[in-house]
């Protein structure tokens, strides 16, 4: 098992990509801790944490004594043009998608450094390919890519690896809320070079590799899991 006896923290692990990563990590022998606002429907250590709330993050970390892997997965999404986006919407998406990952990393790093572990940031293909229907979301995901590179450069000397995964269209509840009809699904997949939507497990496969010792010399990397959408 690639992650035997490792301890992994995954934010937003109650459904979608986060759940798939958690289940793959469990299969690989890891102990998994979930931070989420919704309790998972599978057996795992769970802390009810809103990652936009620094006090909740700090309180949860007071109870965690060892950590090898962090997956910053939690995020929110909305569609609106720049002119249509309210300040409240902008604040919320930055607080969750970017500040949340930043703060989780901040409080996790002392533990991760002790074990010479690693951090995986779940960005998005729209962090490198603009989508005019969701400029706020695109911007937060682009910020995660630069955060990944900055942390990789800063903490490499301490044998801490930091990488990012950029999912494309993945069949999750979040995607189904946006592409709410089969017609929309077909239109979207027609634009994908592989002609299909990805599975959460396909993202989890990459996360399992990056989290493992097999990726011991891999840091600062940006890995698209998008069926070729970013080509």
N, C-alpha and C positions, 0 to 999 in steps of 0.2 A: 504494500500500500504506500503510495507516494507521500502521504501526509501523516503517517503513523505517529501518534503522540504529539502532533502539533495542535496548537490552540488557535482558532481562527475567529475573528470578529467580522460579521457581515451586517452592514446596515441595509434596511429595507429588504430583509430576508424572508418576509412572510408570503410573498407571492412572486410570480414572474421570474425574471432573470436571477434575482437574489435567492429565491427559493431553490432554483435549479443548481446554483453554485453551492448553496448550503448542503443540498442532498448529495452532490458529487463529492464534496469535501468529507462528508460523513462516510461515504462509501470508501474513501481513500484513507480512512482511519483517524481523521481529525476530530477533535472536540470543537463544537461550533457554538458560538455565542451570537445571538441575534439582537440588534437594536432596531426597534420598529415601533410604530404607534398602534399596530394591530398584532395580536398574538398569533404566532404560527400554528398551523394545524398539524404539526409533526413534533416529535420529541426532541427538544433542544433547550439549551439555557437561553432564557429570554429576559430582556430588560425593556420595559416600556419607555422608550426614549424618543423624543422629538429632536432630531439632530439640529434643528434651528435654535434650540434652547441650550445655551452653554451650561447652565446650572444642572440641567438633567444629565448632560454628558459627563460633567465633573463628578456628580453623585454616583453614576454607574461605574465610572473608572475607579472609584475608591474601593470597589468590591472585586476588581479584576487584578490578580496578582501576576499573571503570566500571559504573554501574548506573542505569537509567532507571525501571524498573518492578519492583515486588515484588508477588507474589500469595501471600498466606499461606493456603494451601489445605490443607496436611496436617492430618489429624485422625483420631481414633479414636472408636469408638462401642461402647457396651454398654447392655443393658437390665437394670435392677435398681431396685427401690424404694429409698428412703433407708435403710430398716431392713436391707435385704439387701446394700447396698453396703459393701464392705470399705474400710478406709483405703488399702490398696494400690491398689485400683481407682480410688479418688477421686484419690489423688496422681498416678497415671499419666495420667488423662484431663485433669486440670488442667495437668500438665507438658507434654503434647503440644498440646492444643487451645488453651490460653490462654497459658501461659508460653512455649511455642514460638514463637507468633506475636509475642509481646511482645519476645522476645530477637532474633528475626530482624529485626524492625523497628528495634530498638536499634542493631544493628551495620550495618544497611543504610542508615540515615538519613544518615550523613555523605556517602555516595556519592549517594544520591537527592537530597539538598539541592544538591549541586554541579550536577546536571543539571536541577534544578527538575522532578523526576519525580513519580511517584505510587505509592501503595500501595493494593492491593485486598485486603480481608479477606473470606475466604469463611466467612460465618457460617451460619445456617440459619433456616428459617421457625420452627423450634421455639425460636429465641432470642427470639421475641415471642409465640408461642402455646405454652402449657405442654403437655408430654406426660408424664403421670404414670408412664409406663413407663420413662422415661430422664431423671430429674431432674438427674443429674450432667452429662449431655451438654447438656441445655437450658441449664443454668447457665453452662457454658463458652461456649456460642454467644452467650448474652446478654452476657457479659463482652466478647466481641469487638466487639459493637455499640457499647458504651460506649468501648472503646479506640479505635475508629474515630472517634467524635465528638471525643474528647479530642485525638487527634493532628491531626485536621482543624483544630481551633481553634488548637492550638499552632503548627503549622507552615505554616498558610495564608499568613502574612506572608512566608514564604520561598518562596512559590509551589510548595509541595509539596501535592498533593491526596491525600486519603485517603477511600476509599469502601468500603462493604460490600455484598456480594451475599448474599441469603438464599435459597438453593435450597430448594424443597420436595421432593417425591418425584421423584428423578432416577434413571434406569435405569443404575445402576453396580453393580460387583461387591459393594460394601458393602450396597446396598439389597437385592440378591438374596440375600445371606446372612441378612438379616432376614426378607424376604418370600420364603421359599424354595419356595413352591408357587404354582401358577397361581390356586388358590382364594384365597390370601391377597392376591395381586396384585389380583384382581377386587374383593375386599372393600375394599381400600384405595382403589382408583381410584374406586369408587362414591361415596366421600366427597369427591372432588375436583370443584370446579365445572366443570372442563373434561373430567372423566371419563377422564383418562389420566395416565400417568407421563411426566415430561419427559425430554428427551434431554440428555446432557452438552453437546452442541454448542449447545443453547439457553442454557446458562449461559455458555459461551464467547463467544457473540455479545455478551452484555452486558459481559463482561470486556474484550473487544476495544474496545468503545466507550469504556468508562471509562478504559482505558489510553491512549487516543489523544488527540491534540490537539483532536478534535471535542468532548471533554468538558472543555475548558480552564477553564470556570467552574463545574465540578461538583465539590464536595467536601463531606464530611460526610454524604453521601447513603446511604440504606439501600434497596436495590433487591431486591424480592422476585421470584423466578423460580419460581413455585409453582403456576401454573394457577389462581390465585385462592384457594388454600387459606387464606391469611391475611386474606381479606376479612371 
